[in-house]
Amino acid sequence: MAFIASLVVALVVASALADRGSVQRVLTGTVGEHLAGEWISVANQTTDPMGVQIALRKSTAFEGDPALIKPGIRVTVWYRSVGERRPLADRVRLVGEAEAH
């Protein structure tokens, strides 16, 4: 029984340390692709042309109307790696509307 308790405590401590180690990053760029509520692809001069795909969750905070997010609009995304397929967005700010072409 003490072994199981020790194992549970070790897992909780390891999880807390892993979360603390996830550094939040910021990326400002242009939306290339977007799947509402799922993910957003943001590209700028330092990313590859396809951009960085970042996961969106219910916990993601939006500054501006998320319905306005579409290819061509500029956004700033605060994100972190959490061991998932894509980095996770903590916050998305709409910087400007897409230019009319």
Buried (B, 14 or more C-beta within 10 A) or exposed (E): EEEEEEEEEEEEEEEEEEEEEBEEBEBEBBBBBBEEEEBBBBBEEEBEEEBBBBBBEEEBEBEBEBEEBEEEBBBBBBBBEBEEEBBBBBBBBBEEEBEEE
